[in-house]
Amino acid sequence: MNKGAKTGIAVIAAAVLLGGGYGAYALVSGGDSGGDGAKKPRTVVAEPPSAELAASGAKAFLDAWATGDLSAAAKLTDDPDKAQAALQAFQDGVKPSAVHLTVGGPTTAPSAAASKPASAPASASAPAAAGTAPTGVLESFKASVEFAESGTPWNYDGVLGVVKMSDGTAAVHWVPNVIHPKLDAGEAIAVKPLYAAPAAVTDRKGKALGGYPSLTGLLNQLKSAAPQGGDPADAGSGVVISAAGATGGAASPSPSSSAPGSGGGKAADVKLFTVKEPKPVPNLKLTIDADLQQAAEQEVAAQGGKPASLVAIEPSSGNILAYAFSPSTGQNRAFSGATAPGSTMKVLTAAALMEAGLTPGSPMPCPETTMVTGKSISNDEPGAHPDYTLTEAFTHSCNTSFIEKGKDVLKPDSLPSIAKDVFGLGLVWKTGLSNFDTDIPVEGNMAGAASEFIGQGKVRANPLGMASVAATVQSGVFRQPILIPGMEQKKAARTLSPQVLGNLQSLMVQTVRSGTASEVKPALPAGSGAKTGTAEVDTSPDANSWFTAYSGNLAVAAEVQGGGHGSAAAGPAVSKVLRVGNKG
């Protein structure tokens, strides 16, 4: 005898039981033979069973299941093969010590699962006669499943759909949610290890992180998702629904919901019952700094209703100290935004030019306009400046200088290569939260690449990526941004030479002293390095404002949609966060 197969709700969809048609399901009857001695198929008929027949059919099925006679229980359904396989899989996965099932009686109010259309079993044969539709009776029942590890049983209510067969007997209509009302096709129920989520999530100094709008999604994710492993001695266990074949790993200790648009399949394990509570775990400290987070939230919220985002990173570690986005109920633009970063990309282009042999004093004339793929490109600063050097072209952010000189000395893959090899852009980052990795495509010719030199064209980035750029310039080493201490960090292939790095730092410092960031200079800490960006977007009449900067062991980048020049909106936001400083 197979002890204790757990029971669930077998349901015929109301649409099927109460008038929806399906085929006549052929089952071989053991005692009904034709004149030639051949056994006639046992099929579902249109006539519903009587109340007494439905009740006895439901009770016989539940009694067989509860006593572990799965073969007998399966034969009391209209699809024995599928029922046998499902009941066996359930018993093997759950391994209860005892099962108790009680028929509750007829019901006209099926569970949520009962309202879902039920598909015809694989054994369906010829359709029912024209003008007829098989109907059935809904029988409620109660299940109580016991476990050796727990003194508390798992109790739930179920509903069985019972139909009448051609031999005059009753049968349970088999659908996946016979096992449990939440079980769908392609899923399985089993007992899995449970690991506790942190009791609380704090900043790096142990301060509570509640009340910061931009962190709500992250905190909910961390609190509801348990570790996928750990010390087995700390694990509990629970009954969960998983995708079939994925029942071996650890499960979340909290229920998950179906993913929108997923066709009813679960996005993650769904916990139905806790058999054994996992041991509690200590608070989880993030890399976030509450003081910097407060400043970041204030600055993105102060942009006059314009969508904005900001990220602060510690260059010496890659730790993300703050991130914020507005509106806080929308997309996390700080991590998942994907728009042109404008002239902040010139930090990388300048590095590529200097690796190609230029120095800060190398001539880089700034014509008033130039042509790129048939489009005239101009500068924010009026007029031509034929005497500009790389320093002046960078600090005044001359688009035409970078395009013309880039076409002369760089290759189509120069910018993507240095971005990935030195700055880590284009690597797949795992920060602890979903993010978009900066994308700088390799163009097939210099005409296409020229737009990328000034952060336009097909370049896509966000403040997470551009804050990391400033952090790499400050420290000289790319350290992949992370939110949880100890996470694995991707490494860049190489670093800039000391000479190129020093020159690049000087260019960013000079931009604050006398260049496009000088308007923000009074608010920036002394010695800051920065680069402004004004990115044109075809879908918006106003340019997006970008600013990336560093001061001490802190790098910050921000973008404001439709904010105009980099120093007009993003710059002041970055400066106020930098002034809070990294006091960890």
N, C-alpha and C positions, 0 to 999 in steps of 0.2 A: 504493500500500500504506500502511495506517495503522500507523505504527511504534509498537510497544510498548504495547499495552493491558495494564494490570496485571491479574493474576489473583488470584482469591480462592478461597474454599471454596464450591463449589456443593453444597448439601446437600439431600437428601430427608430429612425427619424420620424418625427410626427408626420412629415409629408408622405412617408412610405406607409406607415401604419394607418393613417387616417385618409387614405385615398390615393397616394402616389403609386404609380405602377412600377413593377419590376418583373423580371422573368420568372418562369416557373422553375424552381430549383430542384434538380433531379437528384434524389438520393435513393439508393437501392433499399427496398423494403425486404425484410427477412421472411415475411409470412404471406405475401400476396403474389400469387403466380398466375400466369395466363394459362390458356388451354394447352399450350405446348410445354408447360412446365417452366418457362423462363420467368425470372423475377421481374416484376414491373417496377419502374422507377417511382420512388416516393417523392412527391413534389408538393410545393406550397400551393394552396388553393386560394381562391378569392374570398371565400367565406371566412369570417373571423372565428376564432375559437370561442366557446362559451366561457363565461366567467370561471366556472368550476374547472374546465379543461386548462385554461390559461394558468390558473393558480397552481394546479397540480403539475403542469409542465415546468413552471418556474421553480417550484419546490424541488422537483426531481433533479433538475440541472444544478441548483445551488447545493443540494445535499451531496451529490456526486463530487462536485468541485471541492466542497469543504472537507470531505473525507479523503481527498487526494486521489480519487479514481478519475483521473483526467480523461482517460479513454471513454469511460461511460458518459462523463459530462459532455465531451465533444460530440458524441453520437446523439445527444439530445438537443443539438443545434441544427440549423439548416445548412451548415458548411463545416462538417466534421474535420476535414484536413486542416483548414486554417485555424479552427478552434483548438485542435490538439496542439499544434505548433505554438500558438500564442499562450495557452495555458501552461505548457511546459516551460517556455521561456520565462514566463512570470515566476513560476515556482523556483526555477534555477537561479534567477536573479535576486529574488526577495528572500527566499529561505526562511519563511515564518515558522515558528514552533507550533502554532495552532491557528485555525481559521474557524470563525463562527459566522454563519449566514442565516438570516431570518427573513422570510417573505413578509412584506408589509401589506400587500393587497393592491388592488387596481388603483391606478392614478390617471388623472387627466392633465396633470401639470408636470410634464417631464423636465428633467434638469436641462441646463444650457447645452450639454452635450447631446441631449435627445433631440434638440431642434436642428442639428446639423444633418444635411442630407446624407443618407447612407448609400454606399455604392453596392451594386449587386455582387454577390459572392462569385468566385471564380467557377463554381460548379453550376452556374445558371445554364439552363438548356433552352428549350423553345419558350417563347414568350407566352404569357397567359392569354386565354382566349379573348378575342376582340370584345370590347364592351365590359370586360371585368377588370377589377384591380384588387390584388390581394390586400387585405387589411389585417390588423392585429390588435392585440391588447397590451397596454403598458402595465407592468407589475413592478411596484417599488420593493426594495429590500434594504436591509441594513447589514453592513459588514463590520466585523471586529477581528483584526489581525494581531496576533501576539508574537513577541520576539523574546528569545532567551536572554538577550542583553538588557531588556527593559521591562519594568513592571507596569508600564502604561501601554495599553493596546492602541493600535491605529484604528480609529473608527471613521466610517464614512457611509453615506447613503448612495444607493444606486437605483437604476431603473432598467428593467429588462423588457424588451419587446418580444412578445410571444405570438407566433402565427400557427395556423392550422395546416396540417399536412394531408395529403391525399389518402393516407391510410387511417385517417380519423384521429391521429395523435397530435400532440402539440410539440412545437420546437422553438427554441430560442433563436431569434434572428441574429446571426453573427456579424458584428462590426467591431473595429478596433477598440472602441470605448466600452465594450463588454468588460474589459479588464478594469478600467477606471474612466470616469467621465472626461478627464483631461487628456487621455491618451489618443493620439492620432496615428494614422498609418505611417510606417517607417520609424516608429519610436518604440522604446522599450522601458520597462520599469525595473529598477534594481536598487539594492542597498549599496551605497557608496560612502567612502570616507568624507567626513566634513571637517574643515579646518576653520576656526573662528576668525572673523574679521577683527581688525584692531578695535579696541574699546573706544578710542578717540584718535583723531588725526590732528596733529599740531604743527606749528611752524618749527623752524630749526632750534628755537630757544624754548620750546615747550608751550608756547602760547596757543590758545584756542584759535581756530581759523573760521569759526562760524561768523556769519554776517558780512562776508565779502561776496558780492553777487557773482563775480567772475569765477570764483572757486566752487560754486554750488555743484556743478556737474562733476568735477573731479572728486569732491568729498563724497558725493552720493555713490560714485563708482567704487571708491576705495572702501566705503563702509559696507557696501552690499556684495562685494566680490571677495571671497576668501582666497587665501593663498592656494595654489594648485599643488601643494605638497607641504612638507615640513616633517617634524619629528612624529613618527607614527604613534608615539606614546601620547601626543597631544591631540590626536584626531578623535572625533566622534564618528557618528554614522547616521545616515538618513535614507529614507526611501525617496528616490528622485526619478523623474522622467527625463530620458536623454534620447538623442538620435540613436537609432538602432546601431549596435556595433561600437558605441562610444560610451559604454557604461563602466569602464575600468578606472578612470581617473578620479581625482578629487572633485567635490561638488561645492557650489556656493551654499552657505547656510541660510540664504534668504531666497524667497520665490523670485523667479524671473518671469517676464511676460513675453508673449509672442512678439516677434519683430514685425513692425508694420510692413505690409506688402510681402510678407514671407509665405503667404498661402497657408497660414495656420501653424507652420512648423515653429518650434521653440528656438529662440535665439541662443539660449543657454539652458543648462540643467534647470529643471523646475522641481523644487523640494516639496514633497507632499507630507512628509512626517519625519520628525527627528527621533531616531531610535536611541541614540546616545549623544548627549551634549558634548561638543569639543571643549577642551580646556581653553580658558580665555588667554589672550595674548596681550603683550604690552602695547601702549600707545605707539602709533606710527608717526615718526617725525619726518616731515617733508623738508625739502631744501628752501622752501618759501620763508621769507622774512616778513613778519606781520607789519612792521613799520613801513617797509618799502611797498608792501601790498596795498596798504591804506593809501599811500601817495599815488600809486598807479591807478587805483580805482577812482580817486578824486579827479585825476587828470583826464582820463578818457570820458568821464561823465561831464566834464566841463567844456565839451567841444560844441556846444550850441545845438545838440541834436544830431550832429554829423556822426556817422559810424566811425569808430576809432579803436585802436588797440595799441598795446605797449608791452614790452618784455624787458626785464632786467636780469642780467647774468653776472655771475662772479667769474672773471677771467681765469683765476688761478685754479679753479676746480671744474668749471662748466655748470655749476649748480645754478638752477633757475631760482632767483630770489623773489621774483614777482612777475605776474602777468595779469593783464586786465583787458577787457573789451567791452564796447558799448555799441548797441544795446546788449545788456547782459543776457537777455532772453533769446538773442539771435545766435548767429554763427560765431564760434571762437576764432575771430579774425587773427588773433595773436599767434595761434598755432596752425590754423587751417586756411587762413587767407592765401590767395594765390593771385597776386596782381603785380604789375610792373613796379619795381622799386625806384625807378628814376635814377637820378645822379648819385644816389648812395652806392650804386654799382661801380662808380668810378674809382672807389677804393681798390677793387679788384683789378680794374683795367690799368690803373696807375702802377700797381704791383707788377702786372704782366709787362707793361712798357719798360719798367726799370730792369726787370729780368732780361729784357731784350736788348739792354745796353744803355737806355736813357738814364740821365741823372736829373735831380731837381732843377738844375740849371740848363738842361737841354732845350733848344728852341722848340716851341710848339705854337706857331702862329694861330690866331683865332679869327678866321674870316667871319664876316657878318652872317653868311649863310653857306650851306653846302647841300648837295643832293644825295639822298639815300633811297634807292629803289623807286626813283621817280618822284620823290617827295622832298620838298625844300625844308631843311632843318635850320632853325635859327637859335639864338641864345637869349637868356633872360636879360643879359647885359647888352645894351644897344651898341652898334658900331663895330668896326673891325679893329683888331689889336694884333698887328703883324709882329710885334716885338715880344709877345708872351713867351715865357718859358713853361716847363712842366709845372713848376710851382704856381705860377699865376693862372695857368689853365685849370689846375685843380682847385685852387682856393676860390677862384671866381666861377668855377663850374662851367667852363666853356665847352658846349656840346661839339661845336665844329672842330675844335682842336683835337679832341679825343677821337672823333670819327676820322679825320684826315690822317692823323699820325698813326692811329690804329690800323688803317688800311695800308699804310706804308710799311710798318715794321712787324705787325702781328699776323697770325694765321687764323683761319676760321675756327680752329679748335683751341686757340690760345686761352680765351677767357673760360670756357668750360673746363679746360685742363687745370688751370691754376685754382679755379674755384673748388674743384674736387680734391686735388692733390695737396693743397696748402690749407684751404679754408673749410674743408669737409662738406662743402655744399654739393649735393648730388649723391652723397652716401645715404643709406637708409637709417634714419635715426629712430631709436626707441627711447622716448623721453619719459614715459610713464603715462602719457596721454596721447591720443590720436593727433597726428600732425602732418602737414604737407611739407615735403622736402623740396627745398629750392630747386627750380628747374631752369637750367641754362642750356638749351639744345645746341648741338653742333650743327651749324649752318653749312650748306654745301658750297657757299661762295662768300667773298668778303662783303658783297652788297648786303646780304642778310645778316652777317655778323656785325656789321657796322652799327646797326641799331642797338645790339646788345651791349656795345661798349659804353653806352650812356643809359643802360638800364631800361631800355624800351624793347620793341620787337616782341620776341616770344619769351623773354625772361619773365619768370613768375617767382615771387618770393613773399615773405611775410616778416613781421617784426622779430619773430623767433630767429629766423635765418640772419637777418641784418644785425641784430644784437650780437649774435655769435661772431659775425665778421668783425665788429668793433672789439669784441673780447679777444679775438685772435690777434688783432693788431696790438692791443695793449700788452698781452703776455708773450706774444711771439709763437705760441703753440695753440693749435686747435684742440679744444676739449669739448667733446660733444655735450650739449645741454641735457641735463637730467632733472627730474623732479623728486626722485626718491634716492637717497644716499646709497651708494654701493651698486647702483645699476651699471650694467656693462656699457661702456662708452666706445663708440667707433673712433678709430685713430686715422688721422690723415697720413698720406704717404711721406710727406716731407714738410720742412719749414722753410721760410724765406731765409736768405743769407742775412747775417747781422747788418750788412751795409744797406741792403734793400729794406729790411725791416725798420732800421733807424730812420731812413729817408721817408718811409711811408708814415711813420709816427710824426715826423716833423711836418709833413704836408697837412695832416689832420689838425695838429696844434696850430699851424699857421692859418688854417681856415677859420679857426675861432678868433685868432688875433686880428686878422685883417681881411678875411674873405666873406663868403656868403653866410657864415655862422656868426659873424661879428655882431649882428643885431641881437643875438641871443646871449652874447658874451657876458653882459653884466650879471645874468642869472646863473651862468655856468661856473662851477668851481675853478679855481686857478689851475692852469696846466691841462685843462681838458683838451681832448682832440675830438674832432667832429667832422661830419660830412652831411650836407643838406641834399634833399632830393625833391624834385618837382616832376611828378609823373603824369603824363597825359594819357587819358583813357578814352577810347573812342565812344564809349557809352555814356560819358559824363561831360558836360560843358565846362566843368571846373576841374583843374588839375588836383591830383592827390598830393598831400603834404607828407614828406618823409624826413626823418632825421635819425642818425645813428651817432653815438658818441660814447666816450669813456672818460672816467676820472678815477684815479686810484684803482682799487680792485673792484671796479663796478663798470659794466657796460650796459647801455640802454638804447633801445630803438623804438620808434613809434611811427604810426601812420594815421592820417586823418583823411577820410574820403571827402573829396571836394574842399579840402582845407587850403588849397593854393600853395604858395611857396613853402619850402621846407622850414624856413625860419619863422613863418607866420603862425603855424598851429602846432605841428609836431615838435618843433624845436623847443618852445617854452614848456611843453609837457615833459620832454626828456630832461630839461635842465632842472625842473623842480624835483624830479625823482633822484637825479644825481646829487642834488644838494642834501637830500636825506642821508645819503652815503651808506657804505657797507660797514656796519658796525658789529658784524658777527664775531 
